[in-house]
Amino acid sequence: MTPSFLHKGSFAMPKDNDSPFLLDKHKRGLQNLHRMARYRDEDVVDLVVVGAGAGGGVLAQRLARKGWKVVVLEKGPFWDPDRDWVSDEKGAGQAGLYWTDNRIISGNDPIEMGKNNSGQGVGGSMTHFAGYTPRLHPSDFEVKTRDGVAVDWPLSYEDLKESFERVERELPVAGEDWPWGDPHTYTHNPHPISGAASVAWEGARRYGIEMRVGPVAITNGVFGNRPHCIYRGFCLEGCKVNAKASPLVTHFPDAIEFGCEIRAGCMVTRVELDDATGRASGVVYVQDGEEHLQRADAVAVCGYAIETPRLLLNSACRRHPDGLGNNSDQVGRYVMVQGATQVAARFQELLRMYKAPPPEVSSEQFYETDEDRGFARGFSIQTISPLPIGWAEHVAAEGHWGQSMREYMRDYNHWTVLGILAEFLPQPENRVTLGDEKDQNGMPIPHFNYNRCANDKAIVDYARGILTEIWDGAGAEDTLTIDRYAHLVGGARMGFSPDDSVVDSSQRVWGVENLFVVDGSVLPTQGSANPALAIMALADRCASLLDRKAA
Amino acid sequence: MVGRYPDWNVLDEQEHWDETTRRVVLSRLHDVPERSFFDEREAATLTAFCDVLLAQDKEPRIPVLAYIDEKLAGGVGDGWQYYDLPGDGEVWKIVARGLDEEAQRNAFDSFAAAALELRTGIVHRFGQGELHGGAWESVNVARAFRVVVRYACQAFYSHPWAWTEIGFGGPAYPRGYGAFGAPHMGERESWEGNEAFHVDPVKDTQERGIE
């Protein structure tokens, strides 16, 4: 039986997270900053968290509530959406939402970074993610067993199910009843959909593909003091409404209330190890050009798929000369992106895709392996709605410039876009390494190499064909395709032994008993789901394991 | 710049934008940055290049190079660098040199001084990655084109004149959007512009051979 708090439209709030009530109805910035705890570097706090994103945010809130003294060190700023964020694509970059420190990209399929997949500041990349929060499928945890590819996880869907549910209630997630994977329902009703999304919906239906509205972490109703979405369309530029979820509004207000300090503008450059005991003793960080050491009983690295491996590698010491967790050369390997090809279609009607959130409807009908397709695993289909600069990138990708680009751009309001998320498989050579050049903090600039394997290419080719056929069947007058990539996971994966992974099933780094990795880099495989929800659910689970252990 | 929405000017809506957004967007109209990254010759070459790239053939033009110069002078890139390209600023300088060299091979003093047809031909070959010799030897030419197109598009389509041209409703905080989707297909907010365009652009571009 469905518990009553899961009924749609119910305004029952999560019991152990008061964040939505700690915000103000009319001001977007955090209201309890003046009573945030302040610890000194020499205080030995219970836990220092590196990175205030999806993983670090949930972990900090959970453990602060349990009475742990937690300090979160975040490289970027502490946002006040009223003051810092704009309804403007270029302005979002100028405000500093994206991680713009240099990264060298290489391989046959170099992955562009920055606004595409890397954030900074309190809330992490979720401040500028589109908002899609699908769950992983049960099959994602055992792709080796089921499909003979990649690896199984050292835990199952059932181990994470309650965490998925808990996080969905906190964000909250709005969407229709979900028929794919483990069927489930959402706390908030599906959002109304735009003209651009309805055309996609109808095209897919005619082609025999079912779509559903959502799932998006965007309020569809009042949620505590967070207002209803106003459909302004600038989800990727930071939500000025506090309608779209990010840890800034979903977890940090509550964490602060329970004694957690979030120290912004602090770039962690090393994890320090006590040479005698082999335990982590704290982290070295740079604030305003000055180096500090925050001491702590335990360290959680939550820096995401590039920065987490970079930090572990840069923390080489006598006991671990190749970097922490890297005695078997696993750190930085098996980084994954998802194939995110988009096909845009032109219709006679004015669709004005800039209205409503860019994420609206999606389908997981092609998520699972179907041997007839000639490849393992699959992809999901989602609507996205680029704003003018994003649309120009889309137009330019087919080689248009000059008059033809201007004409496609003038036609903007007639277009709508479908995209895929294709499950790319983990490969050891898709990896982050340290380059020779140093950054402003004396830390080596990361180097990220990527090559798609044959299975990756086969999925994208097939999926691109499906999108094109959907549009042809819907009567599109013209289409434009852009091959691109989205999301980042892996790089410090969890596994069964130090020989095949960096962390164990409780996300503890092999060989350092009080060092944890709590972010997307632990994912052994990724499914065709946007990763935010899985990262938060893993952090939720990790927090309960840690607290149980401490008790 | 009037596109297909003759009664629409996104700037008429500025009083409905939040103050932070209004300040950021309006500064693009009033505070055109002074040149500091490029030298005079590079700026002349690259301005002519951006005009071809963005089909800006008459005034008023959006001063895209000024914004590109400002961004490069600030030293904050977009967050990545291809292993076979130098940093973005250096890419732009190499492109300026390469474009001038191409023009000089055709007996013009500089790219800016070359005939439009030649300039267009050079940009076409640049887009195809088919420029060789001299400055081009130090970069992956097709990738360098991607970099400069990205900067140029960002500078151009962040300008409110371009939003007016394409009928983009623009910033909508705090008032939001309400008229969309069923049963509002094809409808618009009371304040949005309507399209007044009688040529089907899909056929039109094909007939004019500018696809």
Interface residues (C-beta under 8 A of the other chain):
Chain A: D82 R83 D84 W85 V86 S87 D88 E89 K90 G91 G93 Q94 Y98 W99 T100 D101 N102 R103 I104 I105 S106 P110 I111 E112 M113 G114 K115 S118 P192 I193 S194 G195 A197 S198 I230 Y231 R232 G233 F234 K240 V241 R346 E349 L350 L351 R352 Y354 K355 A356 L387 P388 I389 W391 A392 E393 A396 G399 W401 G402 Q403 S404 M405 R406 E407 M409 R410 D411 Y412 N413 H447 E477 D478
Chain B: G3 R4 W17 D18 T20 T21 V24 V25 V52 L53 L54 A55 V76 G77 D78 G79 W80 Q81 Y82 Y83 D84 G87 T120 V123 G127 R146 V149 R150 C153 Q154 F156 Y157 S158 A162 W163 E165 I166 G167 F168 G169 G170 P171 A172 Y173 P174 R175 G176 Y177 G178 A179 F180 G181 A182 H184 M185 G186 R188 E192 E195 P201 V202 D204 T205 I210 E211
